[in-house]
Amino acid sequence: MPNWPTPELHACSVSDALREAAARIGEHSPTARLDAEVLLAHVLDKSRTYLRAWPEALLDTDQLRIYADLIHRRQGGMPVAYLTGSREFWSREFIVSPDVLIPRPETELLIECALAWLADRPAATV
């Protein structure tokens, strides 16, 4: 694929940006569409719901350049959480950077199992 965005590109719709980004990430991530949506929502400071509700909304040149840079870095294997600087875990938002481990869904399952196990035990006292 040619470089994206092209120098003459001045505006791009949400739907076009998502389509292009998902295609570029696709060979590097099994969750390409989700990655593209999360990154675009981050750039626009909007929700993923906004992206679906306003697919014809236009990105300005600066937003498109920032988005293209994030997509390029995602193609290189950088985790989405490091690109956005945050990750939800156990219904809470955490700030993350390459200096910390990214909370994983499996860890949430481990917490659920531990809480279920503890529910069957008498409360500890000190």
C-alpha positions in Angstrom: 0.0 0.0 0.0 1.2 3.5 -0.7 2.1 5.9 2.1 -0.9 7.1 4.0 -2.0 9.7 4.3 -0.9 11.1 1.0 0.5 14.7 1.0 -2.5 16.0 -1.0 -5.0 14.5 1.4 -6.6 17.3 3.3 -9.6 15.6 4.9 -10.8 12.1 5.4 -14.1 10.7 6.8 -14.2 8.6 9.9 -15.4 5.6 7.8 -12.6 6.0 5.2 -10.0 6.4 7.9 -11.1 3.3 9.8 -11.3 1.2 6.6 -7.7 2.2 5.6 -6.3 1.8 9.1 -7.9 -1.6 9.6 -6.5 -2.8 6.3 -3.0 -1.6 7.2 -3.2 -3.2 10.7 -4.9 -6.4 9.5 -1.7 -8.4 8.8 -0.3 -7.4 12.2 -3.2 -7.8 14.5 -6.2 -10.2 14.8 -8.2 -7.3 16.2 -7.4 -4.8 13.4 -10.9 -3.1 13.3 -11.0 -2.8 17.1 -7.5 -1.4 17.2 -8.4 1.1 14.4 -11.5 2.3 16.3 -9.8 2.6 19.7 -6.9 4.7 18.1 -9.2 6.9 16.2 -11.5 7.5 19.2 -8.3 8.4 21.1 -7.2 10.9 18.5 -10.6 12.5 18.2 -11.2 12.4 22.0 -14.6 10.7 21.3 -16.2 7.4 22.1 -16.2 4.4 19.7 -20.0 4.9 19.6 -19.4 8.4 18.1 -17.4 6.8 15.3 -20.4 4.6 14.4 -22.9 7.4 14.8 -20.9 9.9 12.7 -19.1 7.9 10.0 -19.2 10.9 7.6 -17.5 13.2 10.1 -14.2 14.6 8.7 -10.8 14.4 10.3 -8.7 17.5 9.7 -5.2 17.2 8.4 -3.6 17.3 11.9 -5.9 14.6 13.2 -5.2 12.5 10.2 -1.5 12.8 10.5 -1.6 11.9 14.2 -3.8 8.9 13.4 -1.6 7.7 10.6 1.4 7.9 12.9 -0.4 5.8 15.6 -1.4 3.3 12.9 2.2 3.1 11.6 3.4 2.4 15.2 0.7 -0.2 15.7 1.8 -1.9 12.4 5.3 -2.1 14.1 3.8 -4.1 16.9 3.3 -1.4 19.6 0.4 -2.3 21.8 -2.7 -0.1 21.6 -2.6 0.6 25.3 0.9 2.1 25.0 -0.2 4.2 22.0 -3.2 5.6 23.9 -1.5 5.7 27.3 -4.3 3.9 29.1 -6.0 0.6 29.6 -9.3 -0.3 31.3 -9.0 -3.1 33.9 -11.7 -4.3 36.3 -13.9 -1.3 35.2 -11.2 1.2 36.1 -9.0 3.2 33.7 -5.2 2.9 34.3 -2.4 5.0 32.9 0.1 2.8 31.2 3.5 3.3 29.4 6.1 1.0 28.1 7.6 1.0 31.6 4.6 -1.0 33.0 2.9 -4.3 32.1 -0.4 -4.0 30.4 -3.3 -5.5 32.4 -4.7 -8.5 30.5 -8.2 -10.0 30.3 -6.9 -13.3 31.8 -5.9 -11.4 34.9 -9.5 -10.2 35.3 -10.6 -13.8 35.1 -8.1 -14.7 37.8 -9.6 -11.9 40.0 -13.1 -13.2 39.4 -12.0 -16.8 40.4 -10.2 -15.5 43.5 -13.3 -13.5 44.6 -15.6 -16.5 44.0 -13.2 -18.6 46.1 -13.0 -16.0 48.9 -16.8 -15.7 48.9 -17.1 -19.3 50.2 -14.6 -18.6 53.0 -15.2 -16.9 56.4 -14.0 -13.3 56.6 -10.5 -13.0 57.9 -9.9 -11.0 61.0 -6.8 -9.4 62.4 
